[in-house]
C-alpha cells in the first residue's frame, strides 16, 4: 500500500485521512505535517505519522497531498522543489484557485499532478469532488487519486483544467447555496409561527429526505418536482412565486459569478515567483 503524506493538517486533510483509515489504510502509511503542533495532536492519537518538517513528509510519501491555504502555497512548495523532483511522488492539490502550471513552476519542473476540488461535506464522508489530471499522471496514479478522494464521497474526473472552475461553482461552493436555502426556509417557518427548533428540524429533514430521494430516483429532479406539484395546489403556488422572482436565472448568475471568481483567483494566486 502506498504511503500518503499531507502538507497541512487542517479540516480537509483530517477528513481525507479519516476516510482512508475507514477504508482500511494502515495508520503508519499516512503522514501529516503542519507548522502548528496543536494541529498534529489529534493525528498522533490515531497513530498517524506526524512531523513539523514538510521535507520529512515528502521523503516518506508516494502520494503528496497539498492541503495548505492557497495564499501560502508558493512559499510552502518552493523549499520542497529539489526533493519533489528527486522523488517524483504523485502530487494532489486540494487548494482552490491554484493552476497546475503554477504548482509545477514552484516545484521546479514537471510533476504528476492532480487538481482536486472537494467540498465540505467530505468532513462527514459525503463529499463531492472534481478531479483533473495533467499529462504526467499515469493510469495507476489516476486510480490512486480517485481512491483517495473517493474515501470521503463521490469523485468524478473532468477532462480540462478550466472545468475545475465549473466544479467549484456547482459542488465546491454548492453546500453554501443549500445552507442559504435552509436558512431562508427556517426563517420563513418562524415567521409563519413555528418555533425555531421545529422549523429547523422540519427544514433539515426535508433537505436530507429530498436529497436521498433524488439520489435513489430513476428520474431527474425536474420530474420529482412535477410529481409533488399538484395543479392548483399549495406547492404550485410556491413554485410559481419562485418562477416570478426569476430564481432559476438568479442561480445561473450566481454560479457564473462563482466560476468567474475562480478564474480571477487562478491569475492572482498563481503569479507568485
N, C-alpha and C positions, 0 to 999 in steps of 0.2 A: 504494500500500500504506500502511495506517495506521501511524502512529508509536505504539509501545507503550513506556510507562515503568513502571519498577518502583520503588516506595518500599521500600527494603530489598533487600539483595543477598546474602541467605543461601542455604541449600541449595535451597529450593524455587524461589526466583526464578532461581537459576542453572540449575536443571533446565528450567524453562519457557523461559528464554532460549535454552538449548541446543537444545530441541525446535523452537523457531521457526527457528533457524538451519538445522537439519536439514531443515525443511520449505520452505526457500528464501527466508526473510525476509532482507532486507539488514541487515548489522550496524549500519549508520548509522541505521536506523529503530528500533533497540532501545536504550533508555536505562535506566540504573540509578543510584540514589542510595543512599548509606549514610553514616552518621556515622563509620564506621570505614574509613579509607583502604585498609587492607590487604584489606578485603572487595571492593574495587573493582578491585584489580590484575589478577586473572585475566580480568576482563571487558575491561579495557583492552587486554590482549594479544590478545584475539579481535577487536578493532576496534570494540567496542560503545561507545556514548557513555556517559560516567560523570560524576558530579558528587557532591560532598558536600552540595550545596544541594538540598533537596527541591523548592523552588519552581522551579528551573530545569527539573527533570524534568516538573513539571506544565505549565509553559509550552510545552513541545515535544510533549506527548503527546495523542493522540486517545483512547487507552485507558490508564487508570492502574490498575496492579495494586498493591494494598496487601499487602505481604509483610513486615510488621513483627510483632513479638510482640504478642499481644492486650493485655497489660498496659500497653503504651506507646502503643496506638493513638490514644487521645484526645489525648494531648499532641503526637503527630505530626500529627494531622489538623487540629486547631483553627487553627494558624497558616496553614494552606493554604486555609481556607474561602473567603476572598474570591476567590482565584484560581480555585478549582474552580467556584464559582458563575458567574464570568465566562466561563470556557471551556467548562464543561459536558461534560467527557470522560465516556466510559463508565468507571465505577468497577467493578473486580473485586476483591473482598476474599477472600483465602485464609486469613484469620485465624479460628481456631476460636473459637466462643462469642460472637462479637460480632454482635448483631442488626442488621438493616438500619436500623431506626429510630434506633439509637444512632449509626451511621455518618452518617446524614443529619443528625442533630442536630449532631454535631461538625463537619460540613461546611457548616453554616449554612442548610440547606434541602433541598428535593427534588433528587435526582440520579438518573440512570440507574445502577442498582446491581445487580450480580450477586454473590451469595454463592457461593463455590466451596469444596468440601471435597475437596481432593486427598489422596492418601496417599503414603507414602514411596517405593513402587516407581516413582513418577514420576521419581525420580533415575536410573533405568535405562530410562526411557521405556516403562514397563509399568504405569503408574498407573491408578487408577480414581477418577473424580471425580464428585461430585454437584453439580448447579448449580441455583440458584434465582434468578429474575429478578423485580425489583419492577415495578410498573406503569409506570414511566418508560422501561423498556428497549424499544427498537424491535426489529422482526424482524431488521433488519440487524445491530444490536448483539448480539442473541442468537447469530446466526451467527458473529460475530466472537469472542465469548466461548467458544463451543463449539469453534471452530477453534483458539483459543489453548490451552485445556486439553486438547483432543484431540491436540495436538502431542506430548504425553507419555503417551498411553494412551487409555483409554475415558473418555468424558464423557457423562453422562446427566442429563436435567432432571427436577426434581421440581416439583410444582405449588404446594406450600405451604411456607412457610419453616420451619415446625416439623418438616418431614420431613428437614431437614438434620441434626437430632439422630439420626434413624434411619440416615442415610447415615454419620454419624460412627461409630455403633455397629457397622455392618456392614463398611464399607470403610475409613473414616478410621482407625479403630483396629484394623481387621482384620489387617493384617500382623503385629501383635504376637501375635495369637492363633495364627497359623500358626507364627511363630517359637517360641512357647511349646511347641507340639506337637512341632516339630523338636527342640527342646532335650530334651524328655522322651523322645523316641524314641532320640536319641543316647545319653542316659544309660542307658536300658534296654538298648540294644545292648551298651554297655560292660559292664554287669552280667551280660550273658549270655556274655561272653567275647571280644567283638570289641575290637580296639584302637580308639583314638579316631579316627584318620584313616579307617579302614574304616567305622565306624559313622556318621561324619559324611557320607562320600561316598555311602553307600547311602541314608541318610535324605534328603539334599538332592536326589539324582537321582530318588528315588521321589516326592518332593513336586513337582518340576518335571514329571516324566512324567505324574503324576496330573492336574495342572492342565491340561497340554496335551491330555490325553486327554478331560477333561471339556469343554474349550472346543470340541473338534472333534466331539464326540459329538452324535447327534441324539436322545439320551435324557438324562434328568436324572441327577444323582449318586446318587440312591436306586437307580435301575436298574443303574448301573455297579457300585455296591457289591454288589447282589444277584448280578451276573454273576461276581464274583470270590469269592463266598462259597459254597463247596460245602457241601451238607448233611453234617454230621458231621465237617467238616474243620477245619483249623487256624485259618483266618480266622474261621469261625463261632464258634469258642471265644473268640477275641479280641473280636469284636463283642459277643458275649453278655456278656463281662466289662464292656465299656463300658456296655451297657444296664443291667446290675445296679447299676452305680455311679451311674446317673442322668445320664450325660454329656449327653444332649440337654437335660435340664432345667437342668443347670449352664450350658450355653451360653446358653440362654434367659435365665436370671437374669443372667448376665454382660453380655449385650448390653442388657438392660433397664436395668441399673445404669449402663452407659456412656451411654445416651441420657438418663437422668435427670441424670447429672452435666453433660451438655451444657446442659440447661435451667437448672441451677443456675449454671453459668458465664455463661450469657447474661444472667442477672439481675445477677450480681456485676460482670461486666466492662462491662456496658452502662450502669451507673449514673453514671459519671463525667460531670460537667458541664463 
